Amino acid sequence: MAETEYDPLALDNQLCFSLYAASRALTGLYRELLGDLGLTYPQYLVMLALWEHGTLSVKGLSRVLHLDSGTLSPLLRRLETAGAITRTRSAADERVVEIGLTGHGAAMRERALGIPGQLVCAAEIPAGDARELISVLDGITRSVERAAARRACGAQG
């Protein structure tokens, strides 16, 4: 194949690979930044959701984070053991488990305030570009989830 010809299967032409490589790089940086908080990156995502939304059911947290409850359960157990969150049965429906912040978990927010800025600085992304990138990636996520739902519906029919 000529060098100037586009190869759709070249690794450098794969959106998924670029996203994967960027995700790995960012997750590694988060590992460094989150060390002082004693949080892993997935635990940090849980804390971000709770700092933003307050108490959430496991189902609500699952929806916000795009994670299944099987993935969330061990994260929540570790966060509860660390004293950052509480897990309680809903008074209205005992099948529902509500996740809330402890005083310690709420106080961690102050210590985490500088992390997003440090990440954007390390990535050398201007703030406006970061917001635009988030918007594009959110659009990709929604489109792919819709396509997956259509495929699932088609497979059932």
LINQUI-V28469 format. One record per residue. N is the residue number from 0. RES is the residue in three letters. OMEGA is omega in degrees with one decimal (999 if undefined). D_LAST is the distance of its C-alpha to the last C-alpha in whole Angstrom. Layout:
N:RES:OMEGA:D_LAST
N:RES:OMEGA:D_LAST
This chain:
0:MET:179.4:42
1:ALA:-177.2:45
2:GLU:-176.9:45
3:THR:-179.0:44
4:GLU:179.7:41
5:TYR:177.1:38
6:ASP:-177.2:36
7:PRO:-179.5:32
8:LEU:175.6:32
9:ALA:-177.7:36
10:LEU:-178.9:35
11:ASP:177.8:37
12:ASN:-176.4:35
13:GLN:176.2:32
14:LEU:-177.4:31
15:CYS:-179.7:29
16:PHE:177.9:33
17:SER:177.7:35
18:LEU:179.9:33
19:TYR:-178.8:33
20:ALA:178.7:37
21:ALA:179.3:37
22:SER:178.5:36
23:ARG:179.7:38
24:ALA:-179.8:41
25:LEU:179.7:40
26:THR:176.5:39
27:GLY:177.2:43
28:LEU:177.2:44
29:TYR:179.8:43
30:ARG:176.9:44
31:GLU:-174.8:48
32:LEU:-176.1:47
33:LEU:-178.4:46
34:GLY:-179.1:48
35:ASP:179.4:51
36:LEU:-177.6:48
37:GLY:-178.5:47
38:LEU:167.2:44
39:THR:178.9:41
40:TYR:178.2:39
41:PRO:177.0:36
42:GLN:176.8:38
43:TYR:178.0:39
44:LEU:177.0:36
45:VAL:-178.9:36
46:MET:177.0:39
47:LEU:-179.6:39
48:ALA:-179.1:36
49:LEU:176.3:38
50:TRP:-179.4:41
51:GLU:-170.3:39
52:HIS:-173.9:37
53:GLY:-178.4:39
54:THR:178.4:38
55:LEU:171.1:34
56:SER:176.1:32
57:VAL:179.2:30
58:LYS:178.5:27
59:GLY:177.8:28
60:LEU:177.6:30
61:SER:-179.7:27
62:ARG:-178.6:25
63:VAL:-175.1:29
64:LEU:-177.6:29
65:HIS:178.1:25
66:LEU:176.8:26
67:ASP:-175.5:24
68:SER:177.3:27
69:GLY:176.8:28
70:THR:-177.7:29
71:LEU:-172.6:31
72:SER:179.3:32
73:PRO:176.5:35
74:LEU:-178.2:36
75:LEU:177.0:37
76:ARG:-179.1:39
77:ARG:178.2:41
78:LEU:177.1:41
79:GLU:178.2:42
80:THR:178.9:45
81:ALA:178.0:46
82:GLY:-177.7:47
83:ALA:-177.0:45
84:ILE:171.0:42
85:THR:173.0:42
86:ARG:-179.3:39
87:THR:175.7:39
88:ARG:178.1:37
89:SER:176.7:36
90:ALA:-178.5:39
91:ALA:-177.5:36
92:ASP:-173.6:34
93:GLU:175.6:35
94:ARG:-177.3:31
95:VAL:176.0:31
96:VAL:-179.6:34
97:GLU:-179.1:35
98:ILE:179.4:37
99:GLY:179.2:40
100:LEU:168.2:43
101:THR:173.8:46
102:GLY:178.3:49
103:HIS:179.6:49
104:GLY:178.6:46
105:ALA:-178.9:47
106:ALA:179.0:50
107:MET:-178.2:48
108:ARG:-179.9:47
109:GLU:-179.0:50
110:ARG:-178.0:51
111:ALA:-173.2:47
112:LEU:-177.1:48
113:GLY:-173.8:49
114:ILE:-179.7:47
115:PRO:179.2:44
116:GLY:178.1:48
117:GLN:-179.2:49
118:LEU:-179.7:45
119:VAL:178.1:45
120:CYS:-179.8:49
121:ALA:180.0:48
122:ALA:179.2:45
123:GLU:179.2:48
124:ILE:173.7:45
125:PRO:-175.1:47
126:ALA:179.8:45
127:GLY:178.2:44
128:ASP:178.8:42
129:ALA:178.7:41
130:ARG:178.9:39
131:GLU:178.7:38
132:LEU:176.7:36
133:ILE:179.9:35
134:SER:179.4:33
135:VAL:-179.1:32
136:LEU:175.6:30
137:ASP:177.5:29
138:GLY:177.2:27
139:ILE:-179.7:26
140:THR:-179.8:24
141:ARG:-178.8:23
142:SER:-178.8:21
143:VAL:177.5:20
144:GLU:177.0:19
145:ARG:179.5:17
146:ALA:178.9:15
147:ALA:179.0:14
148:ALA:177.7:12
149:ARG:178.7:11
150:ARG:179.4:10
151:ALA:178.5:9
152:CYS:179.7:6
153:GLY:-179.9:5
154:ALA:-179.3:6
155:GLN:-173.5:4
156:GLY:999:0
